[in-house]
Amino acid sequence: MKNHQIRARRAEGSAVSAPEYAVNCLNVDIILAKGRSDVRELSVRLYTSAYRLMGVAARQASSSKAIRTWHFEVSSSDAWTGGTYRAFVYVNGVPSWKAELFLYTGEGIDSSARLESLEPSSPEMLFAGRLAFRSWWPVLEGFHLDEDFIVRFMEQIRLFTQNIETKTWASVPPLQVTGDADWAERFASLVLVPCVKEEWGKECVLTEVSGADDDMLSLHLLERVCYLVGAHIAPDTVFVFHGATLTMEWLNADYYPYFSLFENEDTCFRLPETLLTERKTEPKGFSPDETEMPEAAEVQDEERKPALQRLEEMVGLSRVKDELCEACAMALFTRRRKELGLEVSAENRNHFLFLGSPGTGKTTVARLIGEIYHEMGLLSRGHTVETNRAKLIGEFIGQTEQKTCAAIAEARGGVLFIDEAYTLVHEDDSRDFGKEVIHALMTVLSEPNPDLIVILAGYEMQMQALFRLNPGLGSRFPLRLHFDDFTSDELTEMARHLLAERNFELSEAADVRLAKLIEKAVLHKDEHFGNGRWVHNLVEHGILKCMAKRVMALPLSTESSELFRWIEETDVAGAEPAFLYENAPKVALARRIGFTA
């Protein structure tokens, strides 16, 4: 083999497993053409085609011998769906190779590609060496931008950086952001401003272009800013103009006295028109996991309901509902005392611990808590930023703290939800960077009025072990919610609700078979049972898959809407081998001694 290779395979069973980041695992092998004795550490970072981080893994050489094949298990909070992924390989912490991997949808199918060297002046090298570790880069995920925009954006940043470093420009030309006015303002403030400061070390001035002819004050201010730009009075300041597409075209019109300032197309960031139809929400840095609580899909007016009402309508969780109502009542009681001048303490901390098994609704409740406390006036925004060890731990000293601080900054005004928090620290590994996450969190946890709720979630016993490693951490979380496992009746209700919302109907025999299946699964469950996630996967990857196989095997002449809606008992029975017996106790057989023919 003359070239370095990368090979990946989705871990067996991940397609039907609970979407915990430790379960969504991709087995990755790096095969070097020739063993290199200088490789002391190798790490791989995997991204979607639009450069959204999926997972990171690193390994150190255990001996001085040259290693040819390096094996990694790359964990992700999102499922490894079929499609193209971008891989970047780092040798001793230095970005060295890249590859595009096409991951097939089937289980156990290898995907392989040749590793190509990263060119020093390429946009990929800029991304792998710098942009990927910037605090503002994950914010791009919240804009749901396509691959073409991201690639062009990286090329623009590369050209700007090159011209500034080579001093081609006496001053950086003004930048434009066009598209929907709201999204343009957010992109300019959340992406371009920190980019300008971190990449080029320059100050930034934001200028809104409203295009209001009758607003003489705004027009006068706009004209003065354009004068400053054209006269190069502030060469170390980058001016960013943002506005709707039509108003930016008005600014660029020939009759405007400073239209020549905006002739360079490379300085213009045109947001896609698809953002015009997006729901106007604050961009989030991480994509939501819709399978955490697989109750019915929300109807269009669901978000108009108060968050507490949506919590009450969820299946089960009676203990959580009672404990959360008590916490809310106490928070409102304390605020009212402050308003009356009776409360002497200035503290306003509402950090939570979520204790319970996977699939018991922790992520869904975390999102609702952000909205509930926002509706009570205790949080300024009410959004939720979801993260975990895979997204917080870096490969280099200082990188973990940077990632954690970026997540905290993004979550201000809302909720920072850290799932499987007990995995942050490994007691038997003194070199693990997870301790940096705890240290960064302790700073914000000590703030008396952080405008932020931090939620740590995980198994109760493992969380207690985490607090034993850091005794001061547990006292920072005054509120604790206990998520009990769902009963078989509650899981059955979830399944029925999920099917009904998708316009499926169970026959009487199928409904009875479903209830018995879930009852048996709960009876034989172990500590890794997925609860609500298991039900979601049972419906999506078991019952409906068996139904599809049955229906599509029939002659086309028998097609009808009822046929594609009606679930038979055989469909439920077909799902039992994969979803029932895998939870049954396994009996260890006696090992045979000797040889067999």
C-alpha positions as CSV (number, residue, x, y, z in Angstrom):
1,M,0.0,0.0,0.0
2,K,1.5,3.3,-1.2
3,N,-1.0,5.7,0.4
4,H,-2.3,6.3,3.8
5,Q,-5.9,5.1,4.2
6,I,-8.9,5.7,6.5
7,R,-11.5,3.1,7.0
8,A,-14.8,3.5,9.0
9,R,-17.7,1.2,9.9
10,R,-20.7,2.0,12.0
11,A,-20.8,0.0,15.2
12,E,-23.1,-3.0,15.0
13,G,-26.6,-2.3,16.3
14,S,-26.2,1.5,16.5
15,A,-29.1,2.0,14.1
16,V,-31.6,0.6,16.6
17,S,-29.8,1.5,19.8
18,A,-30.6,4.4,22.1
19,P,-29.1,7.6,20.8
20,E,-26.6,8.1,23.6
21,Y,-23.4,9.5,22.4
22,A,-21.5,6.6,23.9
23,V,-23.6,4.2,21.8
24,N,-23.5,6.1,18.5
25,C,-20.1,4.8,17.8
26,L,-18.1,4.7,14.6
27,N,-15.1,2.4,14.4
28,V,-12.3,4.2,12.5
29,D,-9.0,2.8,11.4
30,I,-6.0,4.9,10.1
31,I,-3.6,2.7,8.1
32,L,-0.3,4.3,7.5
33,A,1.6,3.3,4.3
34,K,4.8,2.8,6.2
35,G,5.1,2.7,10.0
36,R,6.3,6.1,11.2
37,S,8.3,6.0,14.4
38,D,7.8,9.8,14.8
39,V,4.1,9.5,15.4
40,R,3.6,9.7,19.1
41,E,-0.1,10.8,19.0
42,L,-2.7,10.5,16.3
43,S,-6.2,12.1,16.5
44,V,-9.1,12.2,14.1
45,R,-12.0,14.7,13.9
46,L,-15.1,13.9,11.9
47,Y,-17.5,16.5,10.5
48,T,-20.6,16.4,8.3
49,S,-20.2,17.7,4.7
50,A,-21.2,21.1,6.0
51,Y,-18.4,21.1,8.6
52,R,-20.5,20.3,11.7
53,L,-18.5,18.4,14.3
54,M,-19.7,14.8,14.8
55,G,-17.0,13.3,17.0
56,V,-13.3,13.3,18.1
57,A,-11.0,10.6,19.1
58,A,-7.3,10.5,20.0
59,R,-4.7,7.9,20.8
60,Q,-1.1,7.9,22.0
61,A,1.6,5.4,21.1
62,S,2.2,2.9,23.9
63,S,5.7,2.1,22.8
64,S,8.5,3.4,20.7
65,K,7.7,0.9,17.9
66,A,6.3,2.3,14.7
67,I,2.5,1.6,14.6
68,R,0.9,1.1,11.2
69,T,-2.8,0.7,12.1
70,W,-4.4,3.0,14.6
71,H,-7.9,2.1,15.8
72,F,-10.4,4.7,17.1
73,E,-13.9,4.6,18.5
74,V,-15.5,7.9,17.6
75,S,-18.5,8.6,19.7
76,S,-21.2,11.1,18.7
77,S,-24.4,12.5,20.3
78,D,-26.0,12.2,16.8
79,A,-26.6,9.1,14.8
80,W,-24.2,8.2,12.1
81,T,-26.6,8.5,9.2
82,G,-25.7,7.6,5.6
83,G,-23.9,10.3,3.7
84,T,-20.6,12.1,3.2
85,Y,-18.4,13.0,6.2
86,R,-15.1,15.0,6.3
87,A,-12.2,13.5,8.2
88,F,-9.2,15.5,9.5
89,V,-6.2,13.6,10.9
90,Y,-3.7,15.2,13.3
91,V,-0.2,13.9,13.8
92,N,1.3,14.9,17.1
93,G,-1.3,17.7,17.4
94,V,-0.6,19.1,13.9
95,P,-3.3,18.9,11.1
96,S,-1.8,16.6,8.4
97,W,-4.3,14.8,6.3
98,K,-7.9,15.0,5.1
99,A,-10.4,12.7,3.5
100,E,-14.0,12.4,2.4
101,L,-15.8,9.3,3.7
102,F,-19.1,8.1,2.4
103,L,-20.9,6.2,5.1
104,Y,-23.3,3.6,3.9
105,T,-26.7,3.1,5.6
106,G,-26.3,-0.6,6.1
107,E,-24.8,-2.1,9.2
108,G,-21.2,-3.5,9.1
109,I,-20.3,-2.0,5.7
110,D,-16.8,-0.6,5.5
111,S,-16.2,2.9,4.0
112,S,-12.7,3.7,3.0
113,A,-10.8,6.6,1.4
114,R,-7.3,7.8,0.8
115,L,-5.8,10.3,3.1
116,E,-4.6,13.4,1.3
117,S,-2.1,15.9,2.6
118,L,-3.4,19.3,3.7
119,E,-2.0,22.1,1.6
120,P,-0.6,24.9,3.8
121,S,-2.6,27.7,2.1
122,S,-5.8,25.8,1.5
123,P,-9.2,26.6,3.2
124,E,-9.1,23.1,4.7
125,M,-5.8,23.7,6.5
126,L,-7.2,27.0,7.8
127,F,-10.2,25.2,9.1
128,A,-8.4,22.2,10.6
129,G,-5.7,24.4,12.2
130,R,-7.7,27.4,13.4
131,L,-11.3,27.7,12.6
132,A,-12.4,24.4,14.0
133,F,-11.2,25.4,17.5
134,R,-12.7,28.9,17.5
135,S,-15.5,29.6,20.0
136,W,-17.7,31.1,17.3
137,W,-17.5,28.3,14.8
138,P,-20.2,26.0,16.5
139,V,-22.6,29.0,16.3
140,L,-22.8,28.5,12.6
141,E,-24.7,25.2,13.2
142,G,-27.7,27.2,14.4
143,F,-28.1,28.9,11.0
144,H,-28.5,25.6,9.2
145,L,-26.3,26.8,6.3
146,D,-25.6,24.5,3.4
147,E,-22.3,23.1,2.3
148,D,-21.8,25.6,-0.5
149,F,-22.2,28.6,1.8
150,I,-19.8,27.1,4.4
151,V,-17.1,26.3,1.8
152,R,-17.4,29.8,0.3
153,F,-17.3,31.4,3.7
154,M,-14.1,29.5,4.5
155,E,-12.5,30.6,1.2
156,Q,-13.5,34.2,2.0
157,I,-11.9,34.0,5.5
158,R,-8.8,32.5,3.9
159,L,-8.4,35.3,1.4
160,F,-9.0,38.0,4.1
161,T,-6.4,36.4,6.4
162,Q,-3.9,36.1,3.6
163,N,-4.3,39.7,2.6
164,I,-4.0,40.9,6.1
165,E,-1.0,38.8,7.0
166,T,0.8,39.9,3.8
167,K,-0.3,43.5,4.3
168,T,-1.9,43.6,0.9
169,W,-4.6,45.8,2.3
170,A,-3.8,49.1,4.1
171,S,-7.2,48.5,5.9
172,V,-9.7,45.7,5.7
173,P,-12.5,46.6,3.3
174,P,-16.0,46.8,4.8
175,L,-18.0,43.6,5.0
176,Q,-21.6,43.1,4.0
177,V,-24.2,40.6,5.2
178,T,-27.4,40.3,3.1
179,G,-30.5,38.2,3.3
180,D,-33.3,38.2,5.8
181,A,-32.8,41.2,8.0
182,D,-33.0,39.4,11.3
183,W,-30.7,36.5,10.2
184,A,-28.3,39.0,8.7
185,E,-28.1,40.9,12.0
186,R,-27.5,37.6,13.9
187,F,-24.9,36.4,11.5
188,A,-23.0,39.7,11.7
189,S,-23.0,39.9,15.5
190,L,-22.6,36.2,16.4
191,V,-20.2,35.1,13.7
192,L,-18.4,37.9,11.9
193,V,-17.7,40.1,15.0
194,P,-16.0,37.3,17.0
195,C,-14.3,36.1,13.8
196,V,-12.8,39.6,13.1
197,K,-11.6,39.8,16.7
198,E,-10.1,36.3,17.0
199,E,-8.7,35.9,13.4
200,W,-7.4,39.4,12.7
201,G,-7.2,41.0,16.1
202,K,-9.2,44.1,15.0
203,E,-12.1,46.0,16.4
204,C,-15.5,45.8,14.7
205,V,-18.3,48.2,14.1
206,L,-21.8,47.0,13.2
207,T,-24.0,49.2,11.0
208,E,-27.6,48.3,10.2
209,V,-28.9,49.4,6.8
210,S,-32.6,49.9,7.2
211,G,-33.3,51.6,3.9
212,A,-35.8,54.0,5.6
213,D,-35.9,57.1,3.5
214,D,-37.9,59.0,6.0
215,D,-35.5,58.3,8.9
216,M,-33.2,61.2,8.4
217,L,-31.2,60.5,11.5
218,S,-30.4,56.9,10.4
219,L,-29.5,58.1,6.9
220,H,-27.2,60.7,8.4
221,L,-25.4,58.2,10.6
222,L,-25.1,55.8,7.7
223,E,-23.5,58.5,5.6
224,R,-21.1,59.4,8.3
225,V,-20.0,55.7,8.7
226,C,-19.5,55.4,5.0
227,Y,-17.4,58.6,5.1
228,L,-15.2,57.1,7.8
229,V,-14.7,54.0,5.7
230,G,-14.0,55.8,2.5
231,A,-11.5,58.2,4.1
232,H,-9.6,55.4,5.9
233,I,-9.8,57.3,9.1
234,A,-10.0,54.1,11.2
235,P,-7.8,51.6,9.3
236,D,-7.6,49.1,12.3
237,T,-11.4,48.9,12.5
238,V,-13.5,46.6,10.4
239,F,-17.0,47.9,9.5
240,V,-19.7,45.4,9.0
241,F,-22.9,46.5,7.2
242,H,-26.0,44.2,7.5
243,G,-29.5,44.4,6.2
244,A,-32.2,42.8,4.1
245,T,-31.3,42.0,0.5
246,L,-33.3,44.9,-1.0
247,T,-31.9,47.5,1.4
248,M,-28.3,46.3,0.7
249,E,-29.0,46.7,-3.0
250,W,-30.2,50.2,-2.3
251,L,-26.9,50.9,-0.5
252,N,-25.0,49.6,-3.5
253,A,-27.0,51.6,-6.0
254,D,-25.0,53.9,-8.3
255,Y,-26.7,57.1,-7.0
256,Y,-25.4,56.6,-3.5
257,P,-22.3,58.7,-2.9
258,Y,-20.3,55.9,-1.5
259,F,-21.4,52.9,-3.6
260,S,-17.7,52.2,-4.7
261,L,-17.0,51.0,-1.1
262,F,-18.9,47.8,-1.7
263,E,-17.8,46.7,-5.2
264,N,-15.7,43.7,-4.0
265,E,-18.0,40.6,-4.1
266,D,-15.5,38.7,-1.9
267,T,-16.5,40.9,1.0
268,C,-20.2,40.1,0.7
269,F,-21.8,37.3,2.7
270,R,-25.2,36.4,1.1
271,L,-27.3,34.3,3.4
272,P,-29.4,31.7,1.5
273,E,-33.0,32.5,0.9
274,T,-34.1,29.4,2.7
275,L,-33.5,31.2,6.0
276,L,-36.5,33.5,5.1
277,T,-38.8,30.5,5.7
278,E,-37.0,29.3,8.9
279,R,-38.8,29.9,12.2
280,K,-37.3,33.0,13.8
281,T,-35.5,31.5,16.8
282,E,-32.1,32.2,18.3
283,P,-29.5,30.1,16.5
284,K,-28.4,27.1,18.6
285,G,-24.9,25.7,18.6
286,F,-26.0,22.1,18.8
287,S,-28.7,20.2,16.9
288,P,-31.6,19.0,19.1
289,D,-32.0,15.3,19.7
290,E,-35.7,14.6,18.9
291,T,-35.6,11.1,20.2
292,E,-34.9,11.8,23.9
293,M,-38.6,11.7,24.7
294,P,-40.5,9.9,22.0
295,E,-44.0,11.1,22.9
296,A,-46.2,12.2,20.0
297,A,-44.9,14.8,17.5
298,E,-46.0,18.3,18.5
299,V,-48.8,19.8,16.6
300,Q,-48.3,23.2,15.0
301,D,-49.8,25.2,17.9
302,E,-48.0,23.2,20.5
303,E,-45.4,25.8,21.2
304,R,-48.1,28.3,22.0
305,K,-49.1,26.4,25.1
306,P,-47.3,27.3,28.3
307,A,-44.3,25.1,29.0
308,L,-45.7,23.9,32.3
309,Q,-48.9,22.8,30.5
310,R,-46.7,20.8,28.0
311,L,-44.9,19.2,30.9
312,E,-48.2,18.1,32.5
313,E,-49.3,16.6,29.2
314,M,-46.2,14.3,28.9
315,V,-46.6,10.6,29.7
316,G,-45.5,9.6,33.2
317,L,-42.9,11.6,35.1
318,S,-45.2,12.2,38.0
319,R,-42.3,12.6,40.4
320,V,-40.5,15.0,38.2
321,K,-43.6,17.1,37.7
322,D,-44.1,17.4,41.5
323,E,-40.5,18.3,42.2
324,L,-40.3,20.8,39.4
325,C,-43.5,22.5,40.5
326,E,-42.0,22.9,44.0
327,A,-38.8,24.3,42.6
328,C,-40.8,26.9,40.5
329,A,-42.9,27.9,43.4
330,M,-39.8,28.4,45.5
331,A,-38.2,30.5,42.8
332,L,-41.3,32.7,42.5
333,F,-41.5,33.0,46.3
334,T,-37.9,34.2,46.6
335,R,-38.4,36.7,43.8
336,R,-41.5,38.1,45.4
337,R,-39.7,38.5,48.7
338,K,-36.9,40.5,46.9
339,E,-39.6,42.7,45.3
340,L,-41.0,43.4,48.8
341,G,-37.6,44.2,50.2
342,L,-37.7,41.2,52.6
343,E,-34.9,39.0,51.0
344,V,-31.4,39.9,52.1
345,S,-29.6,37.3,49.8
346,A,-28.8,38.5,46.3
347,E,-28.3,35.0,45.0
348,N,-30.4,33.7,42.2
349,R,-29.1,30.2,41.4
350,N,-31.4,27.5,40.0
351,H,-29.0,24.8,38.8
352,F,-30.4,21.3,38.5
353,L,-29.2,17.7,38.7
354,F,-31.2,15.2,36.6
355,L,-30.8,11.7,38.0
356,G,-32.1,8.7,36.1
357,S,-31.7,6.1,33.4
358,P,-31.5,6.8,29.6
359,G,-34.6,7.6,27.7
360,T,-36.6,8.9,30.7
361,G,-37.2,12.4,29.2
362,K,-34.2,14.3,30.7
363,T,-33.4,16.3,27.5
364,T,-37.1,17.1,26.8
365,V,-37.6,18.4,30.4
366,A,-34.4,20.4,30.2
367,R,-35.7,22.3,27.2
368,L,-39.0,22.9,29.0
369,I,-37.2,24.2,32.1
370,G,-35.5,26.9,29.9
371,E,-38.9,28.0,28.7
372,I,-40.6,27.7,32.1
373,Y,-38.0,29.9,33.8
374,H,-38.1,32.4,30.9
375,E,-41.9,32.6,31.2
376,M,-41.5,33.3,34.9
377,G,-39.1,36.1,34.1
378,L,-36.1,34.4,35.7
379,L,-34.2,33.7,32.4
380,S,-33.7,36.4,29.7
381,R,-34.0,34.0,26.7
382,G,-35.1,30.5,27.7
383,H,-33.2,28.5,25.0
384,T,-31.3,25.3,25.7
385,V,-27.8,24.4,24.6
386,E,-27.2,20.6,24.8
387,T,-23.7,19.2,25.0
388,N,-21.7,16.3,26.5
389,R,-18.2,15.0,26.9
390,A,-17.6,14.3,23.2
391,K,-18.3,18.0,22.4
392,L,-16.5,19.6,25.3
393,I,-13.2,17.6,25.6
394,G,-10.4,18.9,23.4
395,E,-7.2,17.2,22.3
396,F,-4.8,19.9,23.5
397,I,-4.1,21.7,26.8
398,G,-6.4,24.7,27.1
399,Q,-8.7,23.6,24.3
400,T,-11.2,22.0,26.7
401,E,-11.5,25.1,28.7
402,Q,-12.1,27.2,25.6
403,K,-14.8,24.9,24.4
404,T,-16.5,24.9,27.7
405,C,-16.4,28.7,28.0
406,A,-17.9,28.9,24.5
407,A,-20.8,26.6,25.5
408,I,-21.4,28.7,28.6
409,A,-21.4,31.9,26.6
410,E,-23.8,30.5,24.1
411,A,-26.2,29.3,26.9
412,R,-26.3,32.6,28.7
413,G,-29.9,33.5,29.2
414,G,-31.1,29.9,29.0
415,V,-30.0,26.4,30.0
416,L,-26.7,24.6,29.6
417,F,-27.6,20.8,29.6
418,I,-24.7,18.4,29.9
419,D,-25.8,14.8,29.4
420,E,-24.0,11.8,30.9
421,A,-22.0,14.3,33.0
422,Y,-20.3,11.6,35.0
423,T,-18.2,10.8,32.0
424,L,-16.5,14.2,32.2
425,V,-13.9,12.9,34.7
426,H,-12.0,9.6,34.7
427,E,-10.7,8.9,38.1
428,D,-8.0,6.5,36.9
429,D,-6.6,8.9,34.3
430,S,-4.6,11.9,35.6
431,R,-4.0,13.2,32.1
432,D,-7.7,13.4,31.2
433,F,-8.8,16.9,30.2
434,G,-12.3,16.4,31.7
435,K,-11.2,18.2,34.9
436,E,-10.9,21.4,32.9
437,V,-14.6,21.3,32.2
438,I,-15.4,21.1,35.9
439,H,-13.0,23.9,36.6
440,A,-14.6,26.1,34.0
441,L,-18.1,25.3,35.3
442,M,-17.2,26.1,38.9
443,T,-16.7,29.8,37.8
444,V,-20.2,30.2,36.5
445,L,-21.7,28.1,39.2
446,S,-20.3,30.5,41.8
447,E,-21.9,33.6,40.2
448,P,-24.8,34.9,42.3
449,N,-26.9,35.9,39.3
450,P,-25.6,34.0,36.2
451,D,-28.8,34.4,34.0
452,L,-28.1,30.7,33.3
453,I,-29.2,27.3,34.6
454,V,-26.7,24.5,34.4
455,I,-28.1,21.0,34.3
456,L,-26.0,17.9,34.8
457,A,-27.7,14.6,33.9
458,G,-26.8,11.0,34.4
459,Y,-27.2,7.8,36.4
460,E,-27.6,8.5,40.1
461,M,-24.8,6.2,41.3
462,Q,-22.3,7.5,38.7
463,M,-23.2,11.1,39.5
464,Q,-22.5,10.5,43.2
465,A,-19.1,9.1,42.2
466,L,-18.4,12.4,40.2
467,F,-19.2,14.4,43.3
468,R,-16.9,12.4,45.4
469,L,-14.1,13.3,43.1
470,N,-15.0,17.0,43.5
471,P,-16.8,17.5,46.8
472,G,-17.5,21.2,46.1
473,L,-19.4,20.5,42.9
474,G,-22.5,18.8,44.5
475,S,-23.3,21.8,46.7
476,R,-23.6,24.0,43.6
477,F,-26.7,22.2,42.5
478,P,-29.5,22.9,45.0
479,L,-32.2,21.3,42.9
480,R,-32.5,17.7,42.0
481,L,-35.0,15.9,39.8
482,H,-35.4,12.1,39.9
483,F,-36.5,10.5,36.6
484,D,-38.0,7.1,37.4
485,D,-38.1,4.4,34.8
486,F,-41.4,4.3,32.9
487,T,-43.8,1.5,33.7
488,S,-45.0,-0.9,31.0
489,D,-48.4,0.9,30.9
490,E,-46.7,4.2,30.3
491,L,-44.4,2.9,27.6
492,T,-47.4,1.3,25.9
493,E,-49.2,4.6,26.0
494,M,-46.2,6.3,24.4
495,A,-46.1,3.7,21.6
496,R,-49.9,4.1,20.9
497,H,-49.6,7.9,20.9
498,L,-46.6,7.9,18.6
499,L,-48.4,5.6,16.1
500,A,-51.6,7.6,16.3
501,E,-49.8,10.9,15.6
502,R,-48.3,9.4,12.4
503,N,-51.7,8.2,11.2
504,F,-51.2,4.5,12.0
505,E,-53.8,2.3,13.7
506,L,-53.3,-0.9,15.6
507,S,-55.7,-3.8,15.1
508,E,-57.1,-5.2,18.3
509,A,-54.8,-8.2,18.2
510,A,-51.8,-6.0,17.4
511,D,-52.6,-3.7,20.3
512,V,-52.7,-6.7,22.7
513,R,-49.5,-8.1,21.3
514,L,-47.8,-4.7,21.7
515,A,-48.8,-4.4,25.3
516,K,-47.5,-7.9,26.1
517,L,-44.2,-7.3,24.2
518,I,-43.5,-4.1,26.2
519,E,-44.5,-5.8,29.5
520,K,-42.0,-8.6,28.9
521,A,-39.3,-6.2,27.9
522,V,-39.8,-4.2,31.1
523,L,-39.8,-7.4,33.2
524,H,-36.4,-8.4,31.8
525,K,-34.8,-5.0,31.5
526,D,-31.3,-4.3,32.7
527,E,-29.6,-1.1,33.7
528,H,-29.0,-0.1,30.1
529,F,-32.6,-0.3,29.1
530,G,-33.5,2.6,26.9
531,N,-37.1,3.3,28.3
532,G,-38.7,5.9,26.0
533,R,-35.9,5.6,23.4
534,W,-36.4,1.9,23.3
535,V,-40.1,2.4,22.5
536,H,-39.2,4.9,19.8
537,N,-36.8,2.5,18.2
538,L,-39.3,-0.4,18.6
539,V,-41.9,1.6,16.6
540,E,-39.6,3.1,14.0
541,H,-37.1,0.3,13.4
542,G,-39.2,-2.7,14.4
543,I,-42.9,-2.5,13.9
544,L,-43.0,-0.1,11.0
545,K,-40.1,-1.9,9.2
546,C,-42.0,-5.2,9.5
547,M,-45.2,-3.5,8.3
548,A,-43.4,-2.0,5.3
549,K,-41.9,-5.4,4.3
550,R,-45.4,-7.0,4.5
551,V,-47.2,-4.3,2.6
552,M,-44.6,-3.9,-0.2
553,A,-44.6,-7.7,-0.8
554,L,-48.3,-7.5,-1.8
555,P,-49.5,-7.0,-5.4
556,L,-49.8,-3.3,-6.4
557,S,-53.4,-3.8,-7.2
558,T,-54.2,-4.2,-3.5
559,E,-53.0,-0.7,-2.7
560,S,-55.3,1.4,-0.5
561,S,-54.9,4.0,2.2
562,E,-56.1,1.5,4.8
563,L,-53.4,-0.9,3.8
564,F,-50.7,1.6,4.5
565,R,-52.3,2.6,7.8
566,W,-53.4,-0.6,9.5
567,I,-50.9,-2.4,11.7
568,E,-51.4,-6.2,12.0
569,E,-50.4,-8.5,14.8
570,T,-47.7,-10.1,12.5
571,D,-46.0,-6.7,12.3
572,V,-45.6,-6.5,16.1
573,A,-44.6,-10.2,16.3
574,G,-41.9,-9.6,13.6
575,A,-40.2,-7.0,15.8
576,E,-40.0,-9.2,18.9
577,P,-36.8,-11.1,18.1
578,A,-34.7,-7.9,17.9
579,F,-36.4,-5.9,20.6
580,L,-37.6,-8.4,23.2
581,Y,-35.1,-11.2,23.5
582,E,-32.1,-8.8,23.4
583,N,-33.3,-7.7,26.9
584,A,-33.8,-11.2,28.3
585,P,-31.2,-12.5,30.8
586,K,-28.3,-14.2,29.1
587,V,-27.3,-17.6,30.5
588,A,-23.6,-18.3,30.3
589,L,-23.0,-21.8,28.9
590,A,-20.3,-24.1,30.3
591,R,-17.1,-23.9,28.3
592,R,-16.2,-27.1,26.4
593,I,-12.8,-28.6,27.2
594,G,-10.8,-30.4,24.5
595,F,-11.1,-30.5,20.8
596,T,-13.9,-31.1,18.3
597,A,-13.6,-32.6,14.8
